[in-house]
Amino acid sequence: MYDEYLDGKQSWSTGWRGAAFSSEYLLPLTADELGELVQELNDLVVRWRRRGEAAREAGDTAGRENVAVHAYGFPFRT
């Protein structure tokens, strides 16, 4: 899905191209801390999903698109 976006990136408006993001963070966490982080991320995404759904239901569809947000959290050793 992300590769598809990159291939067609120029077809999106400047606003969408400026808002789109890709990030990577390397964090020194414990398993419990990672569990807390994922819960916070899930809560945040649910809040934004509800906001977008409520706006659509209210007829606020101008400029509104589906947005994919992917997150992965896993341990690794260097």
PDB file of N, CA, C and O in Angstrom, chain B, residues numbered from 101:
ATOM      1  N   MET B 101       0.817  -1.187   0.000  1.00  0.00           N
ATOM      2  CA  MET B 101       0.000   0.000   0.000  1.00  0.00           C
ATOM      3  C   MET B 101       0.872   1.267   0.000  1.00  0.00           C
ATOM      4  O   MET B 101       0.572   2.226  -0.711  1.00  0.00           O
ATOM      5  N   TYR B 102       1.938   1.267   0.790  1.00  0.00           N
ATOM      6  CA  TYR B 102       2.807   2.444   0.851  1.00  0.00           C
ATOM      7  C   TYR B 102       3.548   2.638  -0.471  1.00  0.00           C
ATOM      8  O   TYR B 102       3.709   3.767  -0.936  1.00  0.00           O
ATOM      9  N   ASP B 103       3.996   1.543  -1.071  1.00  0.00           N
ATOM     10  CA  ASP B 103       4.667   1.645  -2.373  1.00  0.00           C
ATOM     11  C   ASP B 103       3.731   2.242  -3.418  1.00  0.00           C
ATOM     12  O   ASP B 103       4.157   3.025  -4.268  1.00  0.00           O
ATOM     13  N   GLU B 104       2.464   1.871  -3.352  1.00  0.00           N
ATOM     14  CA  GLU B 104       1.461   2.418  -4.269  1.00  0.00           C
ATOM     15  C   GLU B 104       1.347   3.932  -4.077  1.00  0.00           C
ATOM     16  O   GLU B 104       1.275   4.687  -5.046  1.00  0.00           O
ATOM     17  N   TYR B 105       1.333   4.363  -2.810  1.00  0.00           N
ATOM     18  CA  TYR B 105       1.284   5.804  -2.528  1.00  0.00           C
ATOM     19  C   TYR B 105       2.516   6.498  -3.127  1.00  0.00           C
ATOM     20  O   TYR B 105       2.395   7.527  -3.791  1.00  0.00           O
ATOM     21  N   LEU B 106       3.697   5.926  -2.884  1.00  0.00           N
ATOM     22  CA  LEU B 106       4.925   6.549  -3.383  1.00  0.00           C
ATOM     23  C   LEU B 106       4.912   6.646  -4.904  1.00  0.00           C
ATOM     24  O   LEU B 106       5.340   7.653  -5.469  1.00  0.00           O
ATOM     25  N   ASP B 107       4.421   5.600  -5.567  1.00  0.00           N
ATOM     26  CA  ASP B 107       4.357   5.617  -7.035  1.00  0.00           C
ATOM     27  C   ASP B 107       3.445   6.721  -7.559  1.00  0.00           C
ATOM     28  O   ASP B 107       3.719   7.309  -8.605  1.00  0.00           O
ATOM     29  N   GLY B 108       2.365   7.004  -6.838  1.00  0.00           N
ATOM     30  CA  GLY B 108       1.413   8.014  -7.289  1.00  0.00           C
ATOM     31  C   GLY B 108       1.433   9.291  -6.475  1.00  0.00           C
ATOM     32  O   GLY B 108       0.498  10.088  -6.543  1.00  0.00           O
ATOM     33  N   LYS B 109       2.493   9.492  -5.705  1.00  0.00           N
ATOM     34  CA  LYS B 109       2.582  10.624  -4.774  1.00  0.00           C
ATOM     35  C   LYS B 109       2.295  11.972  -5.434  1.00  0.00           C
ATOM     36  O   LYS B 109       1.624  12.818  -4.842  1.00  0.00           O
ATOM     37  N   GLN B 110       2.788  12.177  -6.638  1.00  0.00           N
ATOM     38  CA  GLN B 110       2.627  13.469  -7.300  1.00  0.00           C
ATOM     39  C   GLN B 110       1.177  13.780  -7.663  1.00  0.00           C
ATOM     40  O   GLN B 110       0.845  14.929  -7.955  1.00  0.00           O
ATOM     41  N   SER B 111       0.312  12.767  -7.647  1.00  0.00           N
ATOM     42  CA  SER B 111      -1.092  13.005  -7.965  1.00  0.00           C
ATOM     43  C   SER B 111      -1.859  13.577  -6.773  1.00  0.00           C
ATOM     44  O   SER B 111      -2.984  14.053  -6.929  1.00  0.00           O
ATOM     45  N   TRP B 112      -1.255  13.533  -5.582  1.00  0.00           N
ATOM     46  CA  TRP B 112      -1.885  14.088  -4.386  1.00  0.00           C
ATOM     47  C   TRP B 112      -1.537  15.564  -4.253  1.00  0.00           C
ATOM     48  O   TRP B 112      -0.501  16.012  -4.743  1.00  0.00           O
ATOM     49  N   SER B 113      -2.397  16.306  -3.595  1.00  0.00           N
ATOM     50  CA  SER B 113      -2.168  17.744  -3.412  1.00  0.00           C
ATOM     51  C   SER B 113      -0.951  17.997  -2.525  1.00  0.00           C
ATOM     52  O   SER B 113      -0.476  17.101  -1.826  1.00  0.00           O
ATOM     53  N   THR B 114      -0.463  19.219  -2.567  1.00  0.00           N
ATOM     54  CA  THR B 114       0.669  19.617  -1.726  1.00  0.00           C
ATOM     55  C   THR B 114       0.348  19.394  -0.255  1.00  0.00           C
ATOM     56  O   THR B 114       1.210  18.972   0.516  1.00  0.00           O
ATOM     57  N   GLY B 115      -0.897  19.678   0.134  1.00  0.00           N
ATOM     58  CA  GLY B 115      -1.303  19.470   1.526  1.00  0.00           C
ATOM     59  C   GLY B 115      -1.173  18.032   1.962  1.00  0.00           C
ATOM     60  O   GLY B 115      -0.665  17.747   3.047  1.00  0.00           O
ATOM     61  N   TRP B 116      -1.633  17.117   1.114  1.00  0.00           N
ATOM     62  CA  TRP B 116      -1.530  15.691   1.437  1.00  0.00           C
ATOM     63  C   TRP B 116      -0.083  15.220   1.415  1.00  0.00           C
ATOM     64  O   TRP B 116       0.333  14.451   2.282  1.00  0.00           O
ATOM     65  N   ARG B 117       0.681  15.671   0.437  1.00  0.00           N
ATOM     66  CA  ARG B 117       2.101  15.271   0.385  1.00  0.00           C
ATOM     67  C   ARG B 117       2.850  15.786   1.600  1.00  0.00           C
ATOM     68  O   ARG B 117       3.736  15.105   2.115  1.00  0.00           O
ATOM     69  N   GLY B 118       2.507  16.978   2.064  1.00  0.00           N
ATOM     70  CA  GLY B 118       3.166  17.532   3.249  1.00  0.00           C
ATOM     71  C   GLY B 118       2.754  16.851   4.540  1.00  0.00           C
ATOM     72  O   GLY B 118       3.543  16.778   5.483  1.00  0.00           O
ATOM     73  N   ALA B 119       1.519  16.347   4.594  1.00  0.00           N
ATOM     74  CA  ALA B 119       1.016  15.705   5.805  1.00  0.00           C
ATOM     75  C   ALA B 119       1.436  14.238   5.915  1.00  0.00           C
ATOM     76  O   ALA B 119       1.553  13.707   7.019  1.00  0.00           O
ATOM     77  N   ALA B 120       1.660  13.587   4.780  1.00  0.00           N
ATOM     78  CA  ALA B 120       2.055  12.174   4.789  1.00  0.00           C
ATOM     79  C   ALA B 120       3.408  12.031   5.479  1.00  0.00           C
ATOM     80  O   ALA B 120       4.249  12.928   5.407  1.00  0.00           O
ATOM     81  N   PHE B 121       3.610  10.904   6.142  1.00  0.00           N
ATOM     82  CA  PHE B 121       4.864  10.722   6.882  1.00  0.00           C
ATOM     83  C   PHE B 121       5.312   9.266   6.882  1.00  0.00           C
ATOM     84  O   PHE B 121       4.530   8.348   6.633  1.00  0.00           O
ATOM     85  N   SER B 122       6.560   9.092   7.161  1.00  0.00           N
ATOM     86  CA  SER B 122       7.162   7.791   7.405  1.00  0.00           C
ATOM     87  C   SER B 122       8.199   8.013   8.495  1.00  0.00           C
ATOM     88  O   SER B 122       9.076   8.865   8.353  1.00  0.00           O
ATOM     89  N   SER B 123       8.108   7.268   9.562  1.00  0.00           N
ATOM     90  CA  SER B 123       9.009   7.474  10.700  1.00  0.00           C
ATOM     91  C   SER B 123       9.525   6.145  11.216  1.00  0.00           C
ATOM     92  O   SER B 123       8.870   5.110  11.086  1.00  0.00           O
ATOM     93  N   GLU B 124      10.691   6.192  11.794  1.00  0.00           N
ATOM     94  CA  GLU B 124      11.256   5.015  12.453  1.00  0.00           C
ATOM     95  C   GLU B 124      11.936   5.476  13.731  1.00  0.00           C
ATOM     96  O   GLU B 124      12.712   6.432  13.724  1.00  0.00           O
ATOM     97  N   TYR B 125      11.642   4.794  14.824  1.00  0.00           N
ATOM     98  CA  TYR B 125      12.227   5.139  16.121  1.00  0.00           C
ATOM     99  C   TYR B 125      12.818   3.874  16.731  1.00  0.00           C
ATOM    100  O   TYR B 125      12.218   2.803  16.642  1.00  0.00           O
ATOM    101  N   LEU B 126      13.962   3.988  17.334  1.00  0.00           N
ATOM    102  CA  LEU B 126      14.594   2.871  18.034  1.00  0.00           C
ATOM    103  C   LEU B 126      14.602   3.231  19.520  1.00  0.00           C
ATOM    104  O   LEU B 126      15.271   4.182  19.924  1.00  0.00           O
ATOM    105  N   LEU B 127      13.867   2.480  20.328  1.00  0.00           N
ATOM    106  CA  LEU B 127      13.659   2.815  21.725  1.00  0.00           C
ATOM    107  C   LEU B 127      14.203   1.717  22.643  1.00  0.00           C
ATOM    108  O   LEU B 127      13.981   0.537  22.375  1.00  0.00           O
ATOM    109  N   PRO B 128      14.903   2.075  23.708  1.00  0.00           N
ATOM    110  CA  PRO B 128      15.373   1.071  24.668  1.00  0.00           C
ATOM    111  C   PRO B 128      14.296   0.809  25.722  1.00  0.00           C
ATOM    112  O   PRO B 128      14.273   1.476  26.757  1.00  0.00           O
ATOM    113  N   LEU B 129      13.402  -0.155  25.473  1.00  0.00           N
ATOM    114  CA  LEU B 129      12.265  -0.403  26.347  1.00  0.00           C
ATOM    115  C   LEU B 129      12.284  -1.808  26.925  1.00  0.00           C
ATOM    116  O   LEU B 129      12.961  -2.699  26.412  1.00  0.00           O
ATOM    117  N   THR B 130      11.533  -1.988  27.994  1.00  0.00           N
ATOM    118  CA  THR B 130      11.251  -3.331  28.503  1.00  0.00           C
ATOM    119  C   THR B 130       9.987  -3.840  27.810  1.00  0.00           C
ATOM    120  O   THR B 130       9.287  -3.080  27.141  1.00  0.00           O
ATOM    121  N   ALA B 131       9.705  -5.122  27.975  1.00  0.00           N
ATOM    122  CA  ALA B 131       8.484  -5.686  27.388  1.00  0.00           C
ATOM    123  C   ALA B 131       7.250  -4.983  27.959  1.00  0.00           C
ATOM    124  O   ALA B 131       6.304  -4.696  27.224  1.00  0.00           O
ATOM    125  N   ASP B 132       7.256  -4.707  29.255  1.00  0.00           N
ATOM    126  CA  ASP B 132       6.124  -4.010  29.871  1.00  0.00           C
ATOM    127  C   ASP B 132       5.957  -2.604  29.306  1.00  0.00           C
ATOM    128  O   ASP B 132       4.834  -2.162  29.062  1.00  0.00           O
ATOM    129  N   GLU B 133       7.061  -1.905  29.098  1.00  0.00           N
ATOM    130  CA  GLU B 133       6.995  -0.556  28.527  1.00  0.00           C
ATOM    131  C   GLU B 133       6.463  -0.584  27.096  1.00  0.00           C
ATOM    132  O   GLU B 133       5.683   0.283  26.701  1.00  0.00           O
ATOM    133  N   LEU B 134       6.885  -1.577  26.326  1.00  0.00           N
ATOM    134  CA  LEU B 134       6.365  -1.716  24.970  1.00  0.00           C
ATOM    135  C   LEU B 134       4.863  -1.966  25.011  1.00  0.00           C
ATOM    136  O   LEU B 134       4.123  -1.439  24.181  1.00  0.00           O
ATOM    137  N   GLY B 135       4.414  -2.760  25.965  1.00  0.00           N
ATOM    138  CA  GLY B 135       2.984  -2.991  26.127  1.00  0.00           C
ATOM    139  C   GLY B 135       2.230  -1.704  26.434  1.00  0.00           C
ATOM    140  O   GLY B 135       1.131  -1.492  25.921  1.00  0.00           O
ATOM    141  N   GLU B 136       2.810  -0.844  27.268  1.00  0.00           N
ATOM    142  CA  GLU B 136       2.195   0.452  27.571  1.00  0.00           C
ATOM    143  C   GLU B 136       2.148   1.337  26.329  1.00  0.00           C
ATOM    144  O   GLU B 136       1.150   2.007  26.064  1.00  0.00           O
ATOM    145  N   LEU B 137       3.245   1.325  25.574  1.00  0.00           N
ATOM    146  CA  LEU B 137       3.324   2.139  24.362  1.00  0.00           C
ATOM    147  C   LEU B 137       2.253   1.713  23.362  1.00  0.00           C
ATOM    148  O   LEU B 137       1.569   2.564  22.793  1.00  0.00           O
ATOM    149  N   VAL B 138       2.101   0.417  23.142  1.00  0.00           N
ATOM    150  CA  VAL B 138       1.110  -0.046  22.171  1.00  0.00           C
ATOM    151  C   VAL B 138      -0.296   0.326  22.628  1.00  0.00           C
ATOM    152  O   VAL B 138      -1.140   0.660  21.797  1.00  0.00           O
ATOM    153  N   GLN B 139      -0.562   0.274  23.927  1.00  0.00           N
ATOM    154  CA  GLN B 139      -1.888   0.665  24.410  1.00  0.00           C
ATOM    155  C   GLN B 139      -2.137   2.145  24.153  1.00  0.00           C
ATOM    156  O   GLN B 139      -3.229   2.529  23.733  1.00  0.00           O
ATOM    157  N   GLU B 140      -1.127   2.978  24.404  1.00  0.00           N
ATOM    158  CA  GLU B 140      -1.265   4.414  24.139  1.00  0.00           C
ATOM    159  C   GLU B 140      -1.487   4.686  22.651  1.00  0.00           C
ATOM    160  O   GLU B 140      -2.328   5.509  22.288  1.00  0.00           O
ATOM    161  N   LEU B 141      -0.738   4.000  21.795  1.00  0.00           N
ATOM    162  CA  LEU B 141      -0.912   4.173  20.353  1.00  0.00           C
ATOM    163  C   LEU B 141      -2.302   3.728  19.916  1.00  0.00           C
ATOM    164  O   LEU B 141      -2.951   4.412  19.125  1.00  0.00           O
ATOM    165  N   ASN B 142      -2.759   2.596  20.422  1.00  0.00           N
ATOM    166  CA  ASN B 142      -4.099   2.114  20.074  1.00  0.00           C
ATOM    167  C   ASN B 142      -5.167   3.105  20.522  1.00  0.00           C
ATOM    168  O   ASN B 142      -6.105   3.385  19.774  1.00  0.00           O
ATOM    169  N   ASP B 143      -5.034   3.635  21.731  1.00  0.00           N
ATOM    170  CA  ASP B 143      -6.001   4.621  22.230  1.00  0.00           C
ATOM    171  C   ASP B 143      -6.025   5.857  21.336  1.00  0.00           C
ATOM    172  O   ASP B 143      -7.091   6.392  21.030  1.00  0.00           O
ATOM    173  N   LEU B 144      -4.855   6.303  20.923  1.00  0.00           N
ATOM    174  CA  LEU B 144      -4.744   7.472  20.058  1.00  0.00           C
ATOM    175  C   LEU B 144      -5.417   7.230  18.706  1.00  0.00           C
ATOM    176  O   LEU B 144      -6.164   8.078  18.217  1.00  0.00           O
ATOM    177  N   VAL B 145      -5.149   6.074  18.110  1.00  0.00           N
ATOM    178  CA  VAL B 145      -5.730   5.752  16.808  1.00  0.00           C
ATOM    179  C   VAL B 145      -7.249   5.619  16.912  1.00  0.00           C
ATOM    180  O   VAL B 145      -7.968   6.085  16.029  1.00  0.00           O
ATOM    181  N   VAL B 146      -7.738   5.002  17.960  1.00  0.00           N
ATOM    182  CA  VAL B 146      -9.183   4.873  18.147  1.00  0.00           C
ATOM    183  C   VAL B 146      -9.821   6.254  18.251  1.00  0.00           C
ATOM    184  O   VAL B 146     -10.875   6.491  17.662  1.00  0.00           O
ATOM    185  N   ARG B 147      -9.201   7.160  18.986  1.00  0.00           N
ATOM    186  CA  ARG B 147      -9.730   8.520  19.119  1.00  0.00           C
ATOM    187  C   ARG B 147      -9.827   9.210  17.763  1.00  0.00           C
ATOM    188  O   ARG B 147     -10.839   9.842  17.460  1.00  0.00           O
ATOM    189  N   TRP B 148      -8.772   9.092  16.937  1.00  0.00           N
ATOM    190  CA  TRP B 148      -8.784   9.718  15.619  1.00  0.00           C
ATOM    191  C   TRP B 148      -9.758   9.034  14.676  1.00  0.00           C
ATOM    192  O   TRP B 148     -10.377   9.699  13.845  1.00  0.00           O
ATOM    193  N   ARG B 149      -9.908   7.706  14.786  1.00  0.00           N
ATOM    194  CA  ARG B 149     -10.883   6.996  13.953  1.00  0.00           C
ATOM    195  C   ARG B 149     -12.284   7.480  14.276  1.00  0.00           C
ATOM    196  O   ARG B 149     -13.064   7.768  13.369  1.00  0.00           O
ATOM    197  N   ARG B 150     -12.607   7.571  15.540  1.00  0.00           N
ATOM    198  CA  ARG B 150     -13.941   8.041  15.946  1.00  0.00           C
ATOM    199  C   ARG B 150     -14.187   9.467  15.470  1.00  0.00           C
ATOM    200  O   ARG B 150     -15.286   9.800  15.026  1.00  0.00           O
ATOM    201  N   ARG B 151     -13.164  10.301  15.563  1.00  0.00           N
ATOM    202  CA  ARG B 151     -13.305  11.684  15.101  1.00  0.00           C
ATOM    203  C   ARG B 151     -13.628  11.728  13.608  1.00  0.00           C
ATOM    204  O   ARG B 151     -14.539  12.441  13.188  1.00  0.00           O
ATOM    205  N   GLY B 152     -12.883  10.967  12.813  1.00  0.00           N
ATOM    206  CA  GLY B 152     -13.112  10.935  11.369  1.00  0.00           C
ATOM    207  C   GLY B 152     -14.468  10.356  11.011  1.00  0.00           C
ATOM    208  O   GLY B 152     -15.153  10.866  10.124  1.00  0.00           O
ATOM    209  N   GLU B 153     -14.859   9.284  11.705  1.00  0.00           N
ATOM    210  CA  GLU B 153     -16.161   8.675  11.435  1.00  0.00           C
ATOM    211  C   GLU B 153     -17.291   9.635  11.791  1.00  0.00           C
ATOM    212  O   GLU B 153     -18.267   9.739  11.048  1.00  0.00           O
ATOM    213  N   ALA B 154     -17.174  10.334  12.911  1.00  0.00           N
ATOM    214  CA  ALA B 154     -18.203  11.292  13.318  1.00  0.00           C
ATOM    215  C   ALA B 154     -18.302  12.434  12.309  1.00  0.00           C
ATOM    216  O   ALA B 154     -19.398  12.893  11.989  1.00  0.00           O
ATOM    217  N   ALA B 155     -17.165  12.884  11.816  1.00  0.00           N
ATOM    218  CA  ALA B 155     -17.168  13.963  10.825  1.00  0.00           C
ATOM    219  C   ALA B 155     -17.855  13.503   9.546  1.00  0.00           C
ATOM    220  O   ALA B 155     -18.669  14.239   8.986  1.00  0.00           O
ATOM    221  N   ARG B 156     -17.544  12.304   9.077  1.00  0.00           N
ATOM    222  CA  ARG B 156     -18.194  11.772   7.869  1.00  0.00           C
ATOM    223  C   ARG B 156     -19.700  11.651   8.071  1.00  0.00           C
ATOM    224  O   ARG B 156     -20.485  12.026   7.200  1.00  0.00           O
ATOM    225  N   GLU B 157     -20.097  11.123   9.229  1.00  0.00           N
ATOM    226  CA  GLU B 157     -21.528  10.960   9.519  1.00  0.00           C
ATOM    227  C   GLU B 157     -22.245  12.308   9.555  1.00  0.00           C
ATOM    228  O   GLU B 157     -23.432  12.395   9.241  1.00  0.00           O
ATOM    229  N   ALA B 158     -21.518  13.360   9.939  1.00  0.00           N
ATOM    230  CA  ALA B 158     -22.102  14.703   9.991  1.00  0.00           C
ATOM    231  C   ALA B 158     -22.073  15.389   8.625  1.00  0.00           C
ATOM    232  O   ALA B 158     -22.515  16.529   8.483  1.00  0.00           O
ATOM    233  N   GLY B 159     -21.547  14.680   7.622  1.00  0.00           N
ATOM    234  CA  GLY B 159     -21.504  15.248   6.281  1.00  0.00           C
ATOM    235  C   GLY B 159     -20.244  16.015   5.949  1.00  0.00           C
ATOM    236  O   GLY B 159     -20.139  16.598   4.870  1.00  0.00           O
ATOM    237  N   ASP B 160     -19.292  16.023   6.854  1.00  0.00           N
ATOM    238  CA  ASP B 160     -18.014  16.713   6.632  1.00  0.00           C
ATOM    239  C   ASP B 160     -17.098  15.793   5.834  1.00  0.00           C
ATOM    240  O   ASP B 160     -16.274  15.075   6.401  1.00  0.00           O
ATOM    241  N   THR B 161     -17.252  15.822   4.513  1.00  0.00           N
ATOM    242  CA  THR B 161     -16.468  14.928   3.658  1.00  0.00           C
ATOM    243  C   THR B 161     -15.485  15.664   2.750  1.00  0.00           C
ATOM    244  O   THR B 161     -14.661  15.029   2.091  1.00  0.00           O
ATOM    245  N   ALA B 162     -15.561  16.987   2.708  1.00  0.00           N
ATOM    246  CA  ALA B 162     -14.670  17.761   1.834  1.00  0.00           C
ATOM    247  C   ALA B 162     -13.215  17.572   2.259  1.00  0.00           C
ATOM    248  O   ALA B 162     -12.849  17.871   3.396  1.00  0.00           O
ATOM    249  N   GLY B 163     -12.399  17.079   1.348  1.00  0.00           N
ATOM    250  CA  GLY B 163     -10.978  16.896   1.615  1.00  0.00           C
ATOM    251  C   GLY B 163     -10.653  15.687   2.473  1.00  0.00           C
ATOM    252  O   GLY B 163      -9.488  15.454   2.796  1.00  0.00           O
ATOM    253  N   ARG B 164     -11.655  14.919   2.844  1.00  0.00           N
ATOM    254  CA  ARG B 164     -11.450  13.764   3.727  1.00  0.00           C
ATOM    255  C   ARG B 164     -11.123  12.532   2.881  1.00  0.00           C
ATOM    256  O   ARG B 164     -11.855  12.206   1.946  1.00  0.00           O
ATOM    257  N   GLU B 165     -10.042  11.862   3.202  1.00  0.00           N
ATOM    258  CA  GLU B 165      -9.606  10.646   2.502  1.00  0.00           C
ATOM    259  C   GLU B 165      -9.361   9.542   3.521  1.00  0.00           C
ATOM    260  O   GLU B 165      -9.225   9.815   4.714  1.00  0.00           O
ATOM    261  N   ASN B 166      -9.304   8.316   3.065  1.00  0.00           N
ATOM    262  CA  ASN B 166      -8.863   7.208   3.920  1.00  0.00           C
ATOM    263  C   ASN B 166      -7.363   7.340   4.107  1.00  0.00           C
ATOM    264  O   ASN B 166      -6.642   7.666   3.165  1.00  0.00           O
ATOM    265  N   VAL B 167      -6.896   7.090   5.306  1.00  0.00           N
ATOM    266  CA  VAL B 167      -5.468   7.193   5.620  1.00  0.00           C
ATOM    267  C   VAL B 167      -5.024   5.888   6.273  1.00  0.00           C
ATOM    268  O   VAL B 167      -5.645   5.424   7.229  1.00  0.00           O
ATOM    269  N   ALA B 168      -3.960   5.304   5.760  1.00  0.00           N
ATOM    270  CA  ALA B 168      -3.390   4.089   6.338  1.00  0.00           C
ATOM    271  C   ALA B 168      -2.283   4.482   7.319  1.00  0.00           C
ATOM    272  O   ALA B 168      -1.404   5.278   6.989  1.00  0.00           O
ATOM    273  N   VAL B 169      -2.334   3.926   8.508  1.00  0.00           N
ATOM    274  CA  VAL B 169      -1.285   4.139   9.515  1.00  0.00           C
ATOM    275  C   VAL B 169      -0.831   2.758   9.951  1.00  0.00           C
ATOM    276  O   VAL B 169      -1.632   1.975  10.463  1.00  0.00           O
ATOM    277  N   HIS B 170       0.428   2.453   9.757  1.00  0.00           N
ATOM    278  CA  HIS B 170       0.993   1.159  10.127  1.00  0.00           C
ATOM    279  C   HIS B 170       2.001   1.375  11.246  1.00  0.00           C
ATOM    280  O   HIS B 170       2.786   2.323  11.206  1.00  0.00           O
ATOM    281  N   ALA B 171       1.980   0.504  12.237  1.00  0.00           N
ATOM    282  CA  ALA B 171       2.952   0.584  13.324  1.00  0.00           C
ATOM    283  C   ALA B 171       3.401  -0.827  13.676  1.00  0.00           C
ATOM    284  O   ALA B 171       2.595  -1.756  13.719  1.00  0.00           O
ATOM    285  N   TYR B 172       4.681  -0.975  13.924  1.00  0.00           N
ATOM    286  CA  TYR B 172       5.247  -2.255  14.324  1.00  0.00           C
ATOM    287  C   TYR B 172       6.113  -2.005  15.545  1.00  0.00           C
ATOM    288  O   TYR B 172       6.843  -1.015  15.594  1.00  0.00           O
ATOM    289  N   GLY B 173       6.044  -2.869  16.508  1.00  0.00           N
ATOM    290  CA  GLY B 173       6.926  -2.775  17.674  1.00  0.00           C
ATOM    291  C   GLY B 173       7.442  -4.157  17.997  1.00  0.00           C
ATOM    292  O   GLY B 173       6.662  -5.061  18.298  1.00  0.00           O
ATOM    293  N   PHE B 174       8.744  -4.330  17.936  1.00  0.00           N
ATOM    294  CA  PHE B 174       9.328  -5.646  18.160  1.00  0.00           C
ATOM    295  C   PHE B 174      10.757  -5.497  18.676  1.00  0.00           C
ATOM    296  O   PHE B 174      11.419  -4.501  18.387  1.00  0.00           O
ATOM    297  N   PRO B 175      11.232  -6.476  19.432  1.00  0.00           N
ATOM    298  CA  PRO B 175      12.605  -6.408  19.953  1.00  0.00           C
ATOM    299  C   PRO B 175      13.614  -6.809  18.871  1.00  0.00           C
ATOM    300  O   PRO B 175      13.301  -7.552  17.941  1.00  0.00           O
ATOM    301  N   PHE B 176      14.819  -6.296  19.028  1.00  0.00           N
ATOM    302  CA  PHE B 176      15.931  -6.699  18.160  1.00  0.00           C
ATOM    303  C   PHE B 176      17.227  -6.500  18.929  1.00  0.00           C
ATOM    304  O   PHE B 176      17.276  -5.745  19.900  1.00  0.00           O
ATOM    305  N   ARG B 177      18.233  -7.157  18.503  1.00  0.00           N
ATOM    306  CA  ARG B 177      19.567  -7.035  19.135  1.00  0.00           C
ATOM    307  C   ARG B 177      20.566  -6.580  18.106  1.00  0.00           C
ATOM    308  O   ARG B 177      20.496  -6.952  16.935  1.00  0.00           O
ATOM    309  N   THR B 178      21.507  -5.762  18.564  1.00  0.00           N
ATOM    310  CA  THR B 178      22.562  -5.296  17.660  1.00  0.00           C
ATOM    311  C   THR B 178      23.854  -5.981  17.992  1.00  0.00           C
ATOM    312  O   THR B 178      24.871  -5.728  17.345  1.00  0.00           O
TER     313      THR B 178
END
